[in-house]
Amino acid sequence: MVNELLHNWQKKSAEKQKAYKQFLQKADKKKVLKVLPKLHEEAFSHINCMDCAACCKNYSPRFKAPDIKRIAKYLKMKETAFIEEYLNLDTDGDYVVKTHPCPFWARIILQYLRSASNRLSAISLYR
């Protein structure tokens, strides 16, 4: 059933985008935000982001202060340098990436492939 839902998801989404937007504009934000984490977990228990990576290629997440601090530390950069190099403020006042695809996308893909390769190597050892 999941494969059926995911088949042509981009086309299906585009066809219903206006209806989705209208629904979300009418929805009670507090209620939506309350159930969103559970819906997120449920959706991603069925979806592997790396199968498509369209979000990383076309959109940017919002970067909040804790995200910026954590990522800058990981990259061994000052927060201001990280913001200057990678982020812009959007019209809503949120930090988003300057470029598309996401500048971290290649790094994420490489980590994913290394992880998958390591799992395959470990499996082959036990055959």
Secondary structure, DSSP 8 states (H G I E B T S, - for coil): -HHHHHTTHHHHHHHHHHHHHHHHHHS-HHHHHHHHHHHHHHHHTT--GGGT-HHHHH----B-HHHHHHHHHHTT--HHHHHHHHEEE-TTS-EEESSSS-TTHHHHHHHHHHHHHHHHHHHHHT-
